[in-house]
Structures are given as C-alpha cells and as structure tokens.
Amino acid sequence: MAATIRCDVAIAGAGLAGSLLALALAARHPALDVRLIDSDHRIGGDHVWSFFGSDIADADRWLLTPLIGHGWRDYDVAFPAHRRTIAATYYSIESARLDQVVRAALPAHALLFGRKILATSTTAVVFADGDRIEAKGVIDARGAGDLSALDLGWQKFVGRLLRVPGGHDVARPMVMDATVSQIDGYRFLYCLPFDAERVFVEDTYYSESPTLNVRSVARRIDAYATQRGWQGVGDAGHEERGVLPVAMGGDFETYWKAGGARVAKIGMRAGLFHPTTGYSLPDAVRTATAIAAQTDFSGLGLQVLTHDLARSSWDARQFYRLLDRMLFRAAEPEERYRVLERFYRLDPRLIGRFYAGKSTMSDKARVLVGKPPVPIGRAIRALAGGGHA
C-alpha cells in the first residue's frame, strides 16, 4: 500500500545545492521538518568541488567551513607565454566529507535515499513506487533542466586522484596549466596537492561538443603524469567526470518553466551557475543562506523567492555570456588559450571578482579594452550575435 509522508520542506536531490540547503535549514531552523531525497545512497555523489576564498561572502562562510578538506594561500597558472603565482586563497571540498556532515546534521528519518522521483509539484513529491510526500513547500535540486533552451558551449573534464610514491612536485594548486597540447577546444590541466603523495589531476576542455571520451582523456592524464616526471603513479581511489554548460545566451524563462513552472528550484536546475566556468558552488551557498534567512516555506513563497534569485542572477551576468561568445565564436579552438593567457595578466582582485560573478563596470572595461586576442571582425560578429543574452 502506498504511503504518504508529511513534512515542512521537501528537497528533491541530494547533490551540492540540495545538501547545502538542507544544512542551512538545519542550522537556522532546527524545528523545521525537512526531507532530503535522492535516488542515490550517497550525498553529493563522488566529486571534488573547489572555490576561491573571494567567491563566498564573509556572512556565508559558516555554511562551508565544516566541509572544507583542503586549503591553500595561493595558486598557479601556466600558459605558453605567461606563468604566474596569484596570492588568493583556494579551497576544496570532497563529497565524502559533505556526506558525513549532512548525516550528522540531519536526523535519520530526514534522509530518503534510494528513492526514484516520478514527479514534483509545489507541495508534493511522487515516487515511482506510488509513495508520496506532502509538504508545505517543495524545492527541486535535481540537476540541470532542459538545456536546449540555452545557447551553450561546454566545459568537460575527467579528474583522477593519483598517488605518487616519494612525492610529486605540485606545491600549490595549479588552476590552469595550458602549456599542454590544445585538443578539442581550449584544454588545460588542473592539479590539487592533497598531501605529499596524493595529487588530484583533472583534464579539462572548453569545447563545442558535450561528448566526453573518458578513456581517452584518462590516458592523457597518465601522459601528463609521465611528462611531470612522476614515478610509480597509481590511482588513489577517486575518479570523476562531468560536462558543465557554458552559457552564451538563451531564454531564461523557457529554461525555468521546463523544470516545472510553479516549482521552486535551486542549483543547476534553476540556472544558477557561473556562465563562463559552469561552477555552481558559490550560487548554491548564496541561495541556501538566502532561503534559510526566510520564514515563509510555503511552496508558492519558495517558488517566487528562488525564481527571483535565479532571474536576477541571469540578468546580472550578461557580460559573462558576451565573453563566452567571444571565446567560442571569435577564437579558433587551438587559439582560445590566448584569451585566458591575456586575462591572467590582469589584477588579481579583478580575477577574483570575475570568478565570484561580481565584476565591476571598471573590471568589464579592463577586460574588453585593448587589442583582443581574437580576430577583430569575428569578435564583432560574436558580440552582435547574442540572441537572448
């Protein structure tokens, strides 16, 4: 016989955005009856999330502090004609730690895992087995909606945690090593030194195609390790892969409605990701703390709040979508690294505000001023062809 569960707030999806919201509600509203639902049995999947210290407002740091597993005071970038160490804090979170913290913060009955969701509405979640949740409000955090409503490029990657007996030579995060051969668009390697022998290496591509050949990219990681002179390299038990949208334009309202016009949404499902990097952690933190600051957890109230947050974010980020059009449509794939090489010569504070999605008017002017590292005619056509920017 089908069962009905009643609660105050039901969160569909225990990925990063849904889990951070659950943590924020547990901390700010301990009496609130919350359910966190996922088809998987692991919270957050199997991921490493990283962010710059400047991505997160001081007032919101309390949410992430228990989750941080690694932190560094500065990071490196490398291009064929430019190398630099930037003095800016950088942090990483591993999904195993997120899983541990969420399970400690929420009562066992709040975690509904291994449950396939058939449908969501403003106040209900229906499971494939016929069970249902009736809540005062439902929030959908189940990943991207219908991306066909958006004009997209793709950032795709394969990452592996490697063990290097005797130690590696990575002193601090290498956020971009673009000295490697340029394949399938703009390509760079990303390295995080977790300890003296463990280093997380990710091979990343800014590409027109979302197709990801995991085996081929994994072999390139092996070749990179050999190139670095690392001996006796073995896997240290973690591999991930992903394809993130890079937004050049599109119709936000169509995207929102495709995920359920009257259902509250957060994370990728709400279009809350940086248009250029595809990263959603800073937005997930801001959204979680904004919702936790409210007292209206009705389905309609949550829908209005999350829609307005996502809409205002989309409208404020037209500049980044413009830059994405230049990257994908004005630069030849094998020459795209020049755009980033030029960018990383700029003021570190400007770079930090860019990644946080908080570029000032003077930042934008500084990024665009001067001779562009792409053919000027193609740049003009790319800027003019924005559609629904």
C-alpha positions in Angstrom: 0.0 0.0 0.0 1.3 3.4 -0.9 2.5 5.6 1.9 2.2 9.4 2.4 4.9 11.3 4.3 4.2 14.8 5.6 6.8 17.4 6.3 7.5 21.1 6.2 10.1 21.2 3.3 11.0 18.5 0.8 14.2 18.9 -1.1 14.4 16.8 -4.2 18.0 16.0 -5.0 20.9 15.5 -2.5 23.6 17.0 -4.7 25.6 20.0 -3.8 22.8 22.6 -3.9 20.2 20.4 -2.1 22.7 19.3 0.6 23.8 22.8 1.3 20.2 23.9 1.6 19.5 21.1 4.0 22.4 22.0 6.1 21.4 25.7 6.2 17.8 24.9 7.2 19.0 22.5 9.9 21.3 25.2 11.3 18.9 28.2 11.1 15.5 26.4 11.6 16.2 23.3 13.8 12.5 22.8 14.4 11.7 22.6 10.7 10.8 19.1 9.4 12.9 18.7 6.3 13.2 15.7 3.9 16.3 15.3 1.7 15.5 12.9 -1.2 17.8 11.2 -3.8 17.8 8.1 -6.0 21.4 7.5 -4.9 22.5 6.4 -1.5 25.4 8.8 -1.3 25.1 12.5 -0.6 26.8 14.7 -3.2 27.8 11.8 -5.5 31.5 11.4 -6.0 33.1 14.8 -6.5 35.7 17.4 -5.6 34.4 21.0 -5.5 36.8 23.9 -5.3 36.4 27.6 -4.9 38.3 30.8 -4.3 38.0 32.4 -0.9 36.6 35.6 -2.6 33.7 33.5 -4.1 32.0 33.4 -0.7 30.8 36.4 1.3 32.1 36.6 4.9 28.5 36.3 6.2 28.0 32.9 4.4 31.3 31.2 5.4 29.7 29.4 8.3 27.9 27.1 5.9 31.1 25.9 4.2 33.7 25.9 7.0 32.8 22.4 8.3 33.0 20.9 4.8 36.5 22.2 3.7 39.1 19.5 3.5 41.9 21.4 1.9 43.0 25.0 1.7 45.9 27.0 0.2 47.1 30.6 0.4 47.9 31.0 -3.3 47.7 29.2 -6.7 49.5 29.0 -10.0 48.5 29.4 -13.7 50.7 28.5 -16.7 50.4 29.4 -20.4 52.9 29.1 -23.2 54.0 32.8 -22.8 53.0 33.5 -19.2 53.3 31.9 -15.8 52.1 33.4 -12.5 51.5 32.7 -8.9 48.5 34.5 -7.6 48.1 35.3 -3.9 44.5 34.3 -3.3 43.0 31.6 -1.0 41.7 28.5 -2.6 39.7 25.6 -1.0 38.4 22.1 -1.9 35.6 20.0 -0.6 35.3 16.3 -1.2 31.8 14.6 -1.4 32.7 12.1 1.3 33.1 14.9 3.8 29.8 16.5 2.6 28.0 13.2 3.1 29.5 12.9 6.6 28.5 16.4 7.7 24.9 16.2 6.3 24.3 12.8 8.0 25.5 14.3 11.3 23.3 17.4 11.0 20.0 15.8 10.0 18.0 13.1 11.8 18.0 9.7 10.1 14.3 10.0 9.2 15.0 13.2 7.2 17.2 11.3 4.6 15.2 9.4 2.0 17.7 7.7 -0.3 17.4 5.1 -3.0 14.0 6.7 -3.9 13.2 7.4 -7.5 11.2 10.6 -8.0 8.4 10.4 -10.6 7.2 14.0 -10.3 7.2 17.1 -8.2 4.8 19.9 -7.6 4.6 23.0 -5.5 3.7 20.9 -2.4 4.2 17.2 -3.3 6.8 14.7 -4.4 5.6 11.5 -6.0 7.8 8.4 -6.0 7.9 5.8 -8.8 6.7 3.1 -6.3 3.5 5.1 -5.6 4.6 6.7 -2.3 4.4 10.4 -2.0 5.4 13.3 0.2 3.1 16.1 1.0 5.0 19.2 2.2 4.3 22.8 2.8 6.9 23.5 0.2 8.9 21.5 -2.3 12.3 22.6 -3.8 13.7 20.8 -6.8 17.5 20.5 -6.8 17.9 17.5 -9.2 20.5 18.9 -11.6 20.1 20.6 -14.9 16.7 21.1 -16.6 16.1 21.3 -20.3 19.3 22.8 -21.6 18.0 23.1 -25.1 16.5 26.4 -24.1 20.0 27.9 -23.7 22.8 28.7 -26.2 25.7 26.7 -24.8 29.3 25.6 -25.1 30.7 23.0 -22.8 33.3 22.6 -20.1 34.0 18.9 -19.8 36.5 17.1 -17.7 37.9 13.9 -16.3 39.6 14.0 -12.9 41.6 11.4 -11.0 43.2 11.3 -7.6 46.8 10.0 -8.1 49.3 8.6 -5.6 52.9 9.4 -6.4 55.2 7.3 -4.2 58.1 9.5 -3.0 56.1 12.7 -3.7 55.0 14.9 -6.5 56.2 18.4 -7.4 53.0 20.3 -7.0 53.5 22.9 -4.2 50.1 24.6 -4.5 47.0 24.4 -6.8 47.7 24.6 -10.5 44.3 26.1 -11.5 45.2 26.2 -15.2 48.2 24.5 -16.9 47.5 25.5 -20.6 51.1 24.6 -21.7 49.7 21.2 -22.9 48.6 20.5 -26.4 45.3 22.1 -27.4 42.8 19.4 -28.2 39.0 19.6 -28.7 38.9 23.3 -27.9 40.7 25.1 -25.1 42.4 22.5 -23.0 44.2 22.7 -19.6 45.3 20.5 -16.7 44.2 21.3 -13.2 46.2 19.9 -10.2 45.5 20.0 -6.4 48.1 18.7 -4.0 46.0 17.0 -1.3 49.1 15.8 0.6 52.8 15.0 -0.1 51.9 11.9 -2.2 48.3 12.5 -3.4 47.5 14.9 -6.2 44.2 15.4 -7.9 44.6 15.9 -11.6 41.8 17.0 -13.9 42.0 17.3 -17.7 39.5 20.0 -18.8 38.2 21.2 -22.2 36.2 24.2 -23.4 34.5 22.5 -26.3 31.6 22.9 -28.7 30.6 19.3 -28.1 29.4 17.8 -24.8 30.8 14.4 -25.9 33.4 13.1 -23.4 35.6 10.2 -24.2 36.6 9.2 -20.7 39.1 6.5 -21.6 41.0 8.8 -24.0 41.1 11.6 -21.5 42.3 9.3 -18.7 45.2 8.2 -20.9 46.1 11.9 -21.3 46.2 12.3 -17.6 48.7 9.3 -17.5 50.8 11.1 -20.2 50.8 14.3 -18.2 52.0 12.5 -15.1 54.8 11.0 -17.1 55.6 14.4 -18.5 55.9 15.8 -15.0 58.4 13.0 -14.2 56.2 11.3 -11.6 57.3 7.8 -10.9 55.3 4.7 -9.9 52.0 6.6 -10.2 48.8 4.7 -9.1 45.2 5.6 -8.6 44.3 6.7 -5.1 40.6 5.7 -5.2 38.8 8.6 -6.8 37.8 9.4 -10.4 35.1 11.7 -11.6 33.9 13.1 -14.9 31.5 15.8 -15.9 30.1 18.1 -18.6 29.2 21.6 -17.5 27.3 24.2 -19.5 29.0 27.4 -20.6 26.2 29.8 -21.3 26.4 32.2 -24.3 22.7 33.1 -24.3 19.3 31.6 -24.3 15.8 32.1 -22.9 15.9 32.0 -19.1 12.1 31.8 -18.6 11.7 28.9 -21.0 14.5 27.1 -19.2 12.9 27.8 -15.8 9.4 26.6 -16.9 10.8 23.4 -18.5 11.8 22.2 -15.0 8.3 22.9 -13.6 6.9 26.4 -13.9 5.4 26.5 -10.4 8.0 24.5 -8.5 10.8 26.1 -6.5 14.2 25.3 -8.0 17.9 25.7 -6.9 21.3 24.8 -8.3 21.7 23.9 -12.0 18.0 23.3 -12.3 17.4 27.0 -11.6 20.1 28.1 -14.0 22.2 29.1 -11.0 25.7 28.6 -12.3 28.6 30.9 -13.5 28.1 31.3 -17.2 31.8 31.0 -18.0 33.1 28.4 -15.6 29.9 26.3 -15.2 30.6 26.2 -11.5 27.6 26.3 -9.2 29.1 26.2 -5.6 29.1 30.0 -4.9 25.5 30.3 -6.2 24.5 27.2 -4.1 25.8 28.8 -1.0 24.2 32.2 -1.7 20.9 30.5 -2.4 20.9 28.2 0.6 21.6 31.1 3.0 19.0 33.3 1.4 16.3 30.6 1.7 17.4 29.9 5.3 17.0 33.6 6.1 13.3 33.4 5.3 10.3 32.3 7.4 7.9 31.6 4.5 8.4 28.0 3.5 5.2 27.6 1.5 5.5 26.2 -2.0 4.4 29.4 -3.6 6.7 31.5 -1.4 9.7 29.3 -2.2 8.9 29.4 -5.9 8.7 33.2 -6.0 11.9 33.5 -4.0 14.0 31.1 -6.0 12.7 32.3 -9.3 13.5 35.9 -8.5 17.0 34.9 -7.2 17.7 33.0 -10.4 16.2 35.6 -12.7 18.2 38.5 -11.2 21.4 36.4 -11.4 20.8 35.6 -15.1 20.1 39.3 -15.9 23.2 40.4 -14.0 25.5 38.1 -15.9 25.1 39.2 -19.5 28.7 40.3 -19.5 30.0 36.8 -18.9 27.8 35.4 -21.7 29.2 38.0 -24.0 32.7 36.9 -23.2 31.7 33.3 -23.8 30.5 34.1 -27.3 33.9 35.7 -28.0 35.7 32.7 -26.7 33.7 30.1 -28.7 32.8 32.1 -31.8 35.6 34.5 -32.4 38.7 32.5 -31.4 39.9 29.4 -33.3 39.7 26.4 -31.0 43.5 25.9 -30.9 44.0 29.7 -30.2 41.5 30.1 -27.3 44.2 29.8 -24.7 45.4 33.3 -25.7 42.1 34.7 -24.3 42.8 33.2 -20.9 46.5 34.0 -21.1 45.7 37.7 -21.5 43.0 37.5 -18.8 45.5 36.1 -16.3 47.8 39.1 -16.7 45.2 41.3 -15.1 44.9 42.5 -11.5 44.3 39.5 -9.1 41.4 41.4 -7.5 39.7 41.7 -10.8 40.3 38.0 -11.4 38.7 37.2 -8.1 35.7 39.3 -8.7 35.3 37.6 -12.1 35.1 34.1 -10.7 32.7 35.3 -8.0 30.4 36.8 -10.7 30.8 40.2 -9.2 32.8 42.1 -11.9 32.6 45.9 -11.6 32.0 48.3 -14.5 35.7 49.1 -14.4 36.6 45.4 -14.4 34.4 44.9 -17.5 36.1 47.8 -19.3 39.5 46.5 -18.4 38.7 43.0 -19.7 37.5 44.4 -23.0 39.9 47.3 -23.6 42.9 47.0 -25.9 43.6 44.7 -28.8 41.6 41.5 -28.4 43.4 38.2 -28.6 41.0 37.2 -31.4 40.4 38.5 -34.9 38.5 41.8 -34.6 36.0 41.1 -37.3 35.0 37.8 -35.7 34.9 39.4 -32.3 32.4 42.0 -33.5 30.2 39.3 -35.1 30.3 37.2 -31.9 29.3 40.2 -29.8 26.4 41.0 -32.2 25.0 37.5 -32.3 23.8 37.2 -28.8 20.1 36.3 -29.2 18.5 36.0 -25.8 21.6 37.1 -23.9 
